[in-house]
Amino acid sequence: MTFNHDNQGISINYKNKNIILNGAAVTEEFLTDEEILDFSIAFLQFNQTLGRISTKELKSCDLKISDTKELKDIHNPLPFYKYISKEDYEKFYSKGHFQLGTSKYYRDIERIESKDGFEGYNISVLQVNNSHIPITLFRCNNYLILCGSSVKSAEYMYDKFGEVEMEIQDSESFAKKIAKSIGALNYTIANVEYNNAKIAKSKHINIEQFSPQDFIHKEEIIELILSTSLYPSLYVKPKMFQQENELRIVFEMPNDYPTCYNFQDETLLNQINFKL
């Protein structure tokens, strides 16, 4: 386990996975759900320069704590629809060129229609001994994301992303072929949950000789952060995106990637119906 500082917080590298911790607290007793949500609003407001969620929207919208979920339990291979520009179709997709993005890629992307400044961000509330440890962090750059939709939503998606529709009826087989092509460890296909809070509570664990001053150096804590933060980092997005009805195919890779991953596999074209 190694630690470095950058402009977003403390960067922790653990078993080839990178976590950027940008806020934490250790309570003397468990917080109520209302107190956890108040905490989340304060941190979201502090970090709102990373995205496009205004203070007014945060106060007026419904916030809730997401259930902690294993990715294998939300796997749901529905038909997959993606909308692209005619230029991208002609230059790339028609030739079997594909691009998968990391959370950092979608946080930093210049195209405003696709940008989500809170991609990969979440608040994990760890339950350790008699304390809550709310942690705000960024993670998931060892996961590559293919964004699409679970429904045909022609006009809205055409206007936002492009007029060419990619229809993939057998998303399971499609994802399996991509995983083999890029050397992914595994993959998940699931609908996105729309919830501005991006919070999840961990399971409860007990740690002997637990010290609030050095909790982040304990492997049990890092493992708890990794398991708790995965679902809200990858599959919870702000409500401003809910019209997209996003269906994501997410590939776990053995190492982090700085931005995106480009690859070519013309055999994938056999499973895509392009509607120009």
C-alpha positions in Angstrom: 0.0 0.0 0.0 1.4 3.4 -1.0 0.2 7.0 -0.4 0.7 10.1 -2.4 -0.9 13.6 -2.4 -2.4 15.3 -5.5 -4.8 18.2 -6.0 -7.8 16.1 -5.3 -6.7 14.5 -2.1 -4.7 11.5 -0.9 -4.0 8.9 -3.6 -3.9 5.4 -2.2 -2.6 2.5 -4.3 -3.6 -0.9 -3.0 -3.3 -4.1 -5.0 -3.1 -2.2 -8.3 -6.2 -0.3 -7.5 -6.2 3.5 -6.9 -8.4 5.4 -4.5 -8.4 9.2 -4.2 -9.5 10.1 -0.7 -10.7 13.8 -0.5 -12.5 13.9 2.8 -13.0 11.8 5.9 -14.3 11.9 9.5 -14.6 9.5 12.4 -17.6 9.8 14.7 -17.8 8.7 18.3 -21.2 7.1 17.7 -23.3 6.0 14.8 -25.0 8.8 12.7 -28.7 8.8 11.8 -29.6 8.6 8.1 -30.6 12.2 8.3 -27.2 13.2 9.6 -25.5 11.2 6.9 -27.5 12.9 4.2 -26.7 16.3 5.7 -23.0 15.3 5.6 -23.4 14.3 2.0 -24.9 17.7 1.0 -22.1 19.5 2.7 -19.5 17.5 0.8 -21.3 17.7 -2.5 -21.5 21.5 -2.1 -17.8 21.6 -1.3 -17.1 19.5 -4.4 -19.7 21.0 -6.8 -17.0 22.6 -8.9 -16.3 19.1 -10.2 -19.7 18.8 -11.8 -22.9 20.7 -12.8 -25.1 20.1 -9.7 -26.0 23.4 -8.2 -26.6 24.1 -4.5 -30.3 24.9 -5.2 -30.8 21.5 -6.9 -29.1 19.7 -4.1 -31.5 21.2 -1.5 -34.6 20.6 -3.5 -34.1 17.1 -4.7 -34.7 13.8 -2.9 -31.6 12.3 -1.5 -31.4 8.7 -0.3 -28.8 6.2 0.8 -28.2 3.5 -1.8 -28.2 -0.1 -0.8 -24.8 -1.6 -0.8 -24.8 -4.0 -3.8 -22.4 -6.5 -5.3 -22.0 -6.0 -9.0 -22.8 -9.7 -9.7 -26.2 -9.2 -8.0 -27.3 -6.4 -10.4 -26.2 -8.0 -13.6 -29.1 -7.7 -16.1 -28.2 -8.2 -19.8 -31.0 -6.1 -21.4 -30.9 -5.0 -25.1 -28.4 -2.2 -25.4 -28.8 1.0 -27.4 -26.1 3.6 -28.1 -26.4 6.8 -30.1 -23.4 8.2 -32.0 -22.7 10.9 -34.5 -22.6 10.1 -38.2 -19.0 11.2 -38.3 -18.0 8.8 -35.5 -19.9 6.1 -37.2 -18.0 6.6 -40.5 -14.6 7.1 -39.0 -14.6 4.6 -36.2 -17.6 2.3 -35.4 -18.2 1.2 -39.0 -14.6 -0.1 -39.1 -14.8 -1.9 -35.8 -13.0 0.8 -33.7 -14.4 1.2 -30.2 -13.6 3.3 -27.1 -14.2 2.6 -23.5 -13.9 5.3 -20.9 -12.8 5.4 -17.3 -14.5 7.5 -14.6 -11.7 10.0 -14.9 -12.3 10.3 -18.6 -16.0 11.1 -18.1 -15.1 13.6 -15.3 -12.7 15.5 -17.6 -14.3 15.1 -21.0 -14.7 18.4 -22.9 -18.0 17.4 -24.6 -20.5 18.8 -22.1 -23.3 16.4 -23.1 -21.2 13.5 -21.8 -19.5 15.1 -18.9 -20.3 14.0 -15.3 -18.0 15.8 -12.9 -19.0 13.3 -10.2 -18.3 10.1 -12.2 -16.4 7.7 -9.9 -17.2 9.9 -6.8 -19.1 8.6 -3.8 -19.5 8.8 -0.1 -18.8 5.5 1.7 -20.0 5.4 5.3 -17.9 2.7 6.9 -19.4 1.0 10.0 -16.5 0.1 12.3 -16.8 -0.9 15.9 -19.1 1.8 17.4 -18.2 4.5 14.9 -19.2 5.7 11.5 -16.4 6.8 9.1 -17.9 8.9 6.2 -15.4 9.0 3.4 -15.6 10.9 0.1 -13.5 9.5 -2.6 -12.9 8.9 -6.3 -12.1 5.5 -7.7 -12.7 2.9 -10.5 -10.1 3.8 -13.1 -9.5 0.0 -13.4 -13.0 -0.2 -14.7 -13.8 0.6 -18.4 -17.3 1.8 -19.1 -19.4 1.4 -22.3 -22.4 3.8 -21.9 -25.7 3.2 -23.6 -29.4 3.0 -22.9 -31.9 0.3 -22.0 -34.7 1.9 -24.1 -35.1 3.4 -27.5 -35.4 7.1 -26.7 -35.0 8.5 -30.2 -35.5 12.3 -30.2 -33.8 13.0 -26.9 -30.8 10.8 -27.5 -30.5 11.9 -31.1 -30.3 15.5 -30.1 -27.8 14.9 -27.3 -25.4 12.3 -28.8 -26.1 11.7 -32.5 -28.5 10.5 -35.1 -27.0 7.0 -35.6 -28.5 4.3 -33.4 -26.5 1.2 -32.4 -28.8 -1.7 -31.4 -27.4 -4.7 -29.6 -30.0 -7.3 -28.8 -27.7 -9.8 -27.2 -25.7 -7.6 -24.8 -24.4 -10.6 -22.9 -22.7 -12.2 -25.9 -21.4 -8.7 -27.0 -19.9 -8.0 -23.6 -18.3 -11.4 -23.4 -16.6 -10.8 -26.7 -15.3 -7.4 -25.7 -14.0 -8.8 -22.4 -12.0 -11.5 -24.3 -10.7 -8.9 -26.8 -9.4 -6.5 -24.1 -8.3 -9.0 -21.5 -10.9 -8.0 -18.9 -11.2 -9.9 -15.6 -15.0 -9.8 -15.7 -17.9 -7.6 -16.7 -21.3 -6.4 -15.5 -24.3 -5.1 -17.4 -26.8 -3.1 -15.4 -29.1 -0.1 -15.3 -27.9 3.1 -13.6 -29.6 4.4 -10.4 -30.2 8.1 -10.4 -29.6 9.6 -7.0 -27.6 12.8 -6.2 -26.5 11.6 -2.8 -24.1 8.8 -4.2 -23.9 7.3 -0.7 -23.6 3.7 0.5 -23.2 2.2 4.0 -20.8 -0.6 4.5 -21.4 -3.8 6.4 -20.4 -3.6 10.0 -17.0 -4.9 11.1 -15.0 -4.9 14.4 -11.3 -4.1 14.4 -9.2 -4.6 17.5 -6.9 -1.7 18.5 -8.7 0.7 16.2 -7.3 4.2 16.2 -9.1 7.1 14.4 -5.7 8.7 13.8 -4.3 6.0 11.5 -7.4 4.1 10.4 -6.6 4.5 6.7 -3.4 2.4 7.1 -5.4 -0.7 7.9 -6.0 -3.2 5.2 -9.4 -4.1 6.6 -10.5 -0.5 6.1 -9.2 -0.3 2.5 -10.9 -3.6 1.7 -14.1 -2.2 3.2 -13.8 1.0 1.2 -13.3 -1.0 -2.1 -16.3 -3.3 -1.5 -18.7 -0.5 -0.4 -17.7 2.2 -2.9 -17.9 0.1 -6.1 -21.6 0.3 -6.7 -22.2 4.0 -6.0 -19.0 4.9 -8.0 -20.0 3.0 -11.1 -23.8 2.7 -11.1 -25.2 5.8 -9.3 -25.4 9.1 -11.3 -26.9 12.5 -10.6 -30.6 12.9 -11.4 -29.9 15.4 -14.1 -29.0 12.4 -16.3 -32.1 10.3 -15.7 -33.7 10.9 -19.1 -30.9 8.8 -20.6 -32.2 5.6 -18.9 -28.5 4.5 -19.0 -27.5 0.9 -19.3 -23.8 0.3 -18.6 -21.5 -2.4 -19.6 -18.5 -2.2 -17.2 -15.3 -4.2 -17.6 -12.9 -4.8 -14.7 -9.3 -4.6 -15.8 -6.2 -5.8 -13.9 -4.7 -2.2 -13.7 -5.8 1.4 -13.8 -6.0 3.4 -17.1 -5.4 7.1 -17.1 -8.3 8.1 -19.4 -9.8 5.8 -22.0 -9.1 2.5 -23.9 -9.3 2.2 -27.6 -9.4 -1.1 -29.5 -10.5 -2.6 -32.8 -12.5 -5.8 -33.2 -14.4 -6.1 -36.5 -16.1 -9.3 -35.3 -18.2 -7.2 -32.9 -19.9 -5.6 -36.0 -21.8 -8.9 -36.5 -23.8 -8.2 -33.4 -24.6 -4.5 -34.0 -27.6 -3.3 -36.0 -26.8 0.3 -37.1 -29.7 2.5 -38.0 -28.6 5.6 -40.0 
